[in-house]
Amino acid sequence: MQEAIKNGCFVLPSGEKILALHHYAFEDGMGESYCAKLDTGCMLMAVRDDAKITCYKKSFQGGSKHNAEEPLHESYFSTLAAFSRQKKRSKAVTIKIKIFSCVAFFVTLSGVIFLFSTRGDSEVVYRGQTKEEAFYYVASLIKYLPEFKTMPYTVSLPEQKDFEEVYQTPALLEKKAELLRKIFYEEVYDASKFDATLEILRQTEDVVKQALKKLAILEKNWGFKIKKRYDIVLTVYGTGGEYRWEDPAVGTVLVKADTRKTVRGYTKTILHEMVHIGIQETIVNKYNLSHWETERLVDLICSTYLKDLLPEYGMQKSADTKIDEFISEEAIVKNLPAAIERFVAQYPRDGQTIQ
């Protein structure tokens, strides 16, 4: 395929322009996907799952229940990959939608993506898990089931007999992976499960924007990490909330759909995980904080510094409270690393040197 750049936009051989392009890498490194929004209103999806490449274009007629899907040649994957690399190399070419004063949205393969700009170059994206992401997430949950049993978490997993057999014996996962993948794609995954909850999640956007403005102060003062984009990804599996911080540009917040949860409840989950992302590298990794020390620190930041946005924030009972005497709102705002240095000096890290 011959790709082209015209007037700052990537153009496909069909003449369609790519308005927005997102790249997602699967957690275990075994696959990746590209999702492109075209100027015709269609979405182009290219997925590499292990050695298999699948490409297709979706048009939308009357909402997500009436989607028309057109298979495409696998060469579209390399084309979108090339566009993505070019986007990263050149500051003169941008395919990112920028929204400065209003909320914008567009339909994707898994429901609706809601996008808004927060600091000029930061975006927040609301979307459901793709079937590929959902399967790899379930597989990772199965791998860690023995560990989850030692923690006060309830893990939601597919209710299907072949999967349930593996829950009892996680070692079978690798042997049955291809069968489980086929069953998951064909029988278990249902993108329509995200529709109603995505509408509720979107109502958190105003508070999320306010929180990012406040957290930007911590970025300036001592290095809290603000990402260029946050993906708020809805799932029907897992423990309730998780985060991915490793991508230097994108922070991912996984939120489990829960019919009992209100907008306020989802807001708490999202901000809690965004704080995790912001302190993981500069605080948690650097000072080797334990899981429950980290959870307590995040709770203290949310209940103290973000208290105006989270007035009824509930603290986790299992968290380690030894850190409390070192943390105040002043310490959080001015120099949290210095407060943590005092904490680890009093409670050394098993002989490990802090760098």
C-alpha positions, 0 to 999 in steps of 0.5 A, a space after each residue: 500500500 502507498 501511504 501519503 501525507 497531505 495538508 498535515 493528514 495521513 491519507 489512505 489509497 482510498 482517499 480517506 483521511 485519518 483524523 485520529 490514530 491510537 496504538 495499544 500494546 497488549 500487556 504480555 507483549 504478544 500483540 498490539 492494535 491500531 484504531 484509526 478514525 477516518 474523515 468518512 466517519 468510519 473506524 479502521 482497526 488493525 490487530 496483531 494477535 500473536 502471529 495473526 493479523 486481522 484488519 477491518 473497517 467499520 461504518 456506523 448506521 444508527 448506533 453500535 447495534 447496526 455496525 457494518 464491518 468490511 474485512 481489509 487486507 492485512 497490509 493495512 496493519 503495516 500502513 497504520 504502524 508506519 503512520 504511527 511511527 511518522 507521527 512520533 518522529 515529526 512534530 510538524 505532522 499531527 493526527 491527534 484531535 485537540 479539544 480545548 473548550 468542549 467535549 467531543 466523542 466518536 464511536 469505536 468498535 467497542 462502543 463510544 470513545 469520549 475525548 476531552 483535552 485537559 491541559 492543551 496537550 493532555 487527553 482523557 479517553 473513555 472506552 470499553 476493552 477490545 476483545 483482544 485486550 479483554 482476553 489478555 486481561 482475563 489471562 493475566 488475572 488467571 495467572 495471579 489467582 493464587 496471589 489474589 487469594 491472599 488479598 481482600 479482593 474479589 476477582 470477577 472472571 468469565 462464567 464459562 465452564 472451560 474457563 472455570 476449569 482453568 480457575 481451579 488449575 491455573 497451570 492449565 492456562 498455557 495449554 488451553 490458551 488457544 481454545 479459551 481465546 476462541 471461546 472468549 472471542 466467539 461466545 463470551 465477549 460482548 461489547 454492548 455490555 459497556 454501553 450503559 456504563 460508558 454513559 455514566 463514566 462520561 459524567 466524571 469528566 468535569 471532576 477528572 479535569 479539575 483533578 488534573 489541574 490540581 495534580 499539575 501543581 504537584 508535577 511542577 513542585 516535585 515531579 508527580 507524573 502527568 501523562 499526555 493521555 489517560 485511557 479510562 478503559 471499562 472492563 467487566 472483569 477484575 477487582 474494581 480498579 487497576 492502572 498501567 503506568 509504564 507507557 511514558 505518554 499514556 496512563 491507563 485506568 481499568 474500571 470494572 463495570 458495577 451496576 451498584 456504582 454511582 458517578 461518585 463511585 466511579 470518580 473515586 476509582 478513576 482519581 485513585 488510579 490516576 494518583 497511582 500512575 502519578 507516583 509510581 515512578 518517582 515515589 513507589 519505585 524509587 523508595 521501594 514502597 510495599 503494596 499496602 504502604 502505597 495504597 495508604 499513600 494514595 488514600 492520603 493524597 486523595 482524602 487530603 489533597 483532593 478532598 474537595 473533589 472526593 468529599 466522601 473518600 473511604 480509606 482502605 482498612 488493610 493499608 499500612 498506617 505507619 506512613 501517616 505521621 509523615 504525610 500532611 497536605 503541606 508535604 503533599 503539595 511542597 515536597 512529597 519525596 522529602 517526606 517519604 525519605 524521612 519515612 524510609 529512614 525510620 522504616 528501612 527497606 530491607 537493606 536496599 539503597 535508595 538512589 
